Amino acid sequence: MNEPITPELIRKFFYQLYFIVKNSRSEVLDLWLEFSEIFSKMEFSRHALDKLVSLCDFVKFERTNYTKYFTIDKISFIIESMKFLDYDIKNLSEILDYSGFEALIEEILRRNNMKTIKNFRFTDKSDLKYKTKQKRYEIDVIAIRQKVMLVIDAKQWKKRDSYSAINKAANLQLQRVIALRSNPDIFGDLITNVLKTKLSKNRYLPLTILPMMVTFEESGYKLNNKQIPLVSIAQLNSFVQELSRTMECFKTIQVDKVSIQKKIC
């Protein structure tokens, strides 16, 4: 007799998946398990397992040659799990390494209709480098929606750091944004890369840039000494959704024009 798919059965499915994912290597974001292995670890009939998989976008069956695999997208699993498990996103994100933490931030932003890019590196070609004594920069996550750009430094610190440490890190993020604005050609290319469009960049200007920190732990502080927002991963979704009415509380930088590089044939 076929087992009915009830809310309790779905919840049980998520709990069993959670312990499988938790015991996997943290750096692996797409987990592949042989079907025989997953079937032995989960207490479901074949029919129920097939039905549960068909209801979820983050798990699927794959076949290579003669072997059938069960695949799990960890990032999507974490977000969907909050509907069924007694864990918040902070607890669930413990199964990720630093790169996975950045990917989780990116996915939350995408689900808020933002265009994103990760691990953006650039070299400061302006005179600012003589003042800062720094030429090369990396930004963990960048997101754009309408005329707002979030420039995010991800900190997967597993303990609550002192205010001085997080304050310093936030000010370094502000320096990255200032360096980025000081290189209009690089900034123009960045907009193209994030938005993935050949339309005129000017339609997105003026662009308001918000430097910010996203942390694993709730620090207890909301702003640093220069009004850079300090947001925990648990708060990120609501922070983005409320941004239209809270933006004026934060340090922002406006960009009114960018360089348009012309290719020489």
C-alpha positions in Angstrom: 0.0 0.0 0.0 1.3 3.4 -1.0 2.3 5.7 1.9 0.4 9.0 1.8 2.6 12.2 1.7 1.7 14.1 4.8 3.2 17.2 6.4 4.7 14.9 9.1 6.3 12.7 6.4 7.8 15.8 4.7 9.2 17.0 8.0 10.7 13.6 8.7 12.2 13.7 5.2 13.9 17.0 5.9 15.2 15.9 9.3 16.8 12.8 7.8 18.3 14.8 4.9 19.7 17.3 7.4 21.7 14.7 9.3 23.0 13.3 6.0 24.1 16.8 4.8 25.5 17.7 8.3 27.8 14.7 8.2 29.1 15.5 4.7 32.2 17.6 3.9 31.5 21.3 4.5 33.2 22.4 1.3 31.0 20.3 -0.9 27.9 22.3 -2.0 26.4 19.7 -4.4 26.3 16.4 -2.6 26.2 13.2 -4.7 25.3 9.9 -3.0 24.7 6.5 -4.6 21.1 5.6 -4.5 21.7 2.4 -2.6 23.5 4.5 0.1 20.7 7.1 0.5 18.1 4.4 0.5 19.8 2.6 3.4 20.0 5.9 5.4 16.4 7.0 4.9 13.4 5.3 6.5 11.0 5.5 3.5 9.5 3.2 1.0 10.8 3.5 -2.6 7.4 5.0 -3.6 7.5 7.6 -0.8 11.1 8.6 -1.5 10.3 9.1 -5.2 7.3 11.2 -4.4 9.2 13.3 -1.9 12.0 14.0 -4.3 9.5 15.0 -7.0 8.2 17.7 -4.6 11.6 19.3 -3.9 13.7 21.4 -6.3 16.9 20.9 -4.3 17.1 17.1 -4.6 17.0 14.9 -7.6 18.0 11.6 -9.0 20.9 11.5 -11.5 22.3 8.6 -13.5 25.9 8.2 -14.8 26.6 5.1 -16.8 25.2 2.3 -14.7 25.0 4.1 -11.3 22.0 6.0 -10.0 22.8 9.0 -7.7 20.8 11.1 -5.3 22.0 14.7 -5.4 21.4 17.5 -2.9 21.9 21.2 -3.5 23.0 22.3 0.0 22.2 26.0 -0.4 18.7 25.5 -1.6 18.2 22.8 1.1 19.1 25.2 3.9 16.7 27.8 2.7 13.8 25.3 2.2 14.6 23.6 5.5 13.5 26.6 7.5 9.9 25.8 6.6 10.1 22.4 8.2 12.9 22.1 10.7 13.3 23.6 14.2 16.5 25.3 13.2 17.1 28.8 12.1 19.3 29.7 9.2 22.3 30.3 11.5 22.1 26.7 12.8 21.7 25.4 9.3 24.6 27.4 7.8 27.0 25.6 10.2 27.1 22.8 7.6 28.9 25.2 5.2 32.5 26.3 4.9 33.4 29.9 4.1 32.7 29.6 0.4 29.4 28.0 1.1 28.5 30.9 3.5 29.1 33.4 0.7 26.9 31.2 -1.6 24.1 31.2 1.0 24.3 35.0 1.2 24.1 35.2 -2.6 21.1 32.9 -2.8 19.2 34.9 -0.2 19.8 38.1 -2.3 18.8 36.3 -5.5 15.5 35.3 -3.9 14.9 39.0 -3.2 15.2 39.7 -6.9 18.7 41.0 -6.8 21.4 40.4 -9.5 24.6 39.1 -7.9 28.2 38.3 -8.3 30.7 36.7 -5.9 34.4 37.1 -5.3 35.0 40.2 -7.4 38.7 41.2 -7.6 40.1 44.4 -8.9 43.3 46.5 -8.9 43.1 50.1 -7.8 44.6 52.2 -10.7 43.7 55.6 -9.1 45.9 57.8 -6.9 44.0 56.5 -3.9 46.4 53.6 -3.7 49.2 55.9 -2.5 47.1 57.0 0.4 45.8 53.6 1.4 49.0 51.8 0.5 46.8 49.0 -1.0 46.3 48.2 -4.7 44.4 44.9 -4.8 41.0 44.2 -3.4 38.4 41.5 -3.3 34.7 41.8 -2.5 32.9 38.7 -1.3 29.4 39.4 -2.7 27.9 42.3 -4.8 24.2 42.6 -5.5 22.2 45.1 -7.5 18.4 45.8 -7.5 17.0 48.9 -9.3 19.5 51.6 -8.4 20.9 50.1 -5.2 24.1 48.1 -4.9 25.0 46.1 -1.9 28.8 45.5 -1.4 29.1 42.7 1.2 31.9 41.4 3.3 31.0 38.0 4.6 32.4 37.0 8.0 31.8 33.4 9.1 33.3 34.0 12.6 32.0 31.3 14.9 32.3 33.4 18.0 31.3 36.9 19.0 34.1 39.3 18.2 34.8 42.5 20.0 33.3 45.7 18.7 36.8 47.0 17.7 37.4 43.9 15.5 34.1 44.2 13.6 34.3 48.0 13.5 37.7 47.7 11.8 36.5 45.1 9.3 33.5 47.3 8.4 35.7 50.3 7.8 37.9 48.2 5.5 34.8 47.4 3.6 34.1 51.1 3.2 37.6 51.5 1.9 36.9 48.8 -0.8 33.9 50.7 -1.9 35.7 54.0 -2.1 38.5 52.3 -4.1 35.9 50.8 -6.4 34.2 54.2 -7.0 37.7 55.7 -7.7 38.0 53.4 -10.8 35.1 54.3 -13.0 36.2 52.0 -15.8 36.3 49.0 -13.5 33.0 50.0 -11.9 31.4 50.2 -15.3 32.5 46.7 -16.2 31.3 45.5 -12.8 27.8 46.7 -13.5 27.8 44.9 -16.8 29.0 41.7 -15.2 26.5 41.8 -12.4 23.5 42.7 -14.6 24.6 40.6 -17.5 23.1 43.1 -20.0 24.5 45.1 -22.9 22.0 47.9 -22.2 23.3 51.4 -21.4 24.7 51.5 -17.8 23.4 55.0 -17.4 19.9 53.7 -17.0 21.0 52.4 -13.6 22.5 55.7 -12.5 22.7 57.4 -10.1 23.6 54.2 -8.2 23.6 54.2 -4.4 26.3 51.8 -3.0 25.8 50.4 0.5 28.9 48.8 2.1 27.9 46.2 4.7 28.9 43.2 6.8 27.1 39.9 7.0 28.2 37.8 9.9 27.5 34.3 11.1 26.9 35.3 14.7 24.6 38.0 16.0 27.1 40.6 17.2 24.7 42.7 19.3 25.8 45.8 17.3 23.8 47.1 14.4 26.2 49.8 13.0 29.9 50.5 13.2 31.3 54.0 14.0 30.8 55.1 10.3 27.2 53.8 10.0 28.1 50.7 8.1 25.4 48.1 8.8 26.4 44.9 10.7 23.9 42.2 9.7 23.8 38.6 10.9 22.9 35.9 8.4 19.6 35.4 10.4 18.7 39.0 9.8 19.8 39.3 6.1 16.4 38.5 4.5 14.4 41.0 6.5 17.2 43.6 6.2 17.0 43.5 2.4 13.2 43.6 2.4 13.2 46.7 4.7 16.0 48.5 2.9 13.8 50.9 1.0 12.7 52.6 4.3 15.9 52.2 6.3 18.6 53.2 3.7 18.9 56.7 5.1 20.2 55.3 8.4 23.3 54.0 6.7 26.5 55.2 5.2 26.1 55.1 1.4 28.2 56.3 -1.5 26.6 57.6 -4.7 27.9 57.1 -8.2 26.6 59.4 -10.8 28.5 58.3 -13.8 30.8 55.5 -15.0 33.3 55.1 -17.8 32.3 53.3 -21.0 35.2 51.5 -22.4 35.3 51.4 -26.2 36.9 48.4 -28.0 39.5 49.2 -30.6 39.1 46.8 -33.5 
